[in-house]
Amino acid sequence: MHNLASLLMQMEKIESEVNTRLSNLQDMTVEGTANDGLVKVTGDIWFNIKHITIDRNKLAERPFDLATLEEAIALAVNDAIRKARALLRTEIGGVLGGKVPPEFAGFFGRSGANGE
């Protein structure tokens, strides 16, 4: 019974540390870019896109068709999501000794628990 109590205390400590780290990241943003800065996307660690900017000067330098611009937006969004996942993986993995449990691998991207 002592081992169970010890395990529960350890789990509570880990939960508290994870919550503290997530709280510290709450206002943090990540930025994704595409096409040499033509499109910039700002998002948060929960994968919410807050802002999309299209550099009008770069847009005026050469004509972009609509499909290319749409692709650049998608690339920038995905870049921001990758950066948010990497940040979360680093913070949460740090609490868990660098390992993310397999159950959470999908949350941190297709790479899974290895974080690559």
Buried (B, 14 or more C-beta within 10 A) or exposed (E): EEEEEEEEEEEEEBEEBBEEBBEEBEEEBBBBBBBEEBBBBBBBBEBEBEEBBBBEEBBEEEEBEEEEBEBBBEBBBEBBBBBBBBBBBBBBBEBBEEEBEEEBBEEBBEBEBEBE
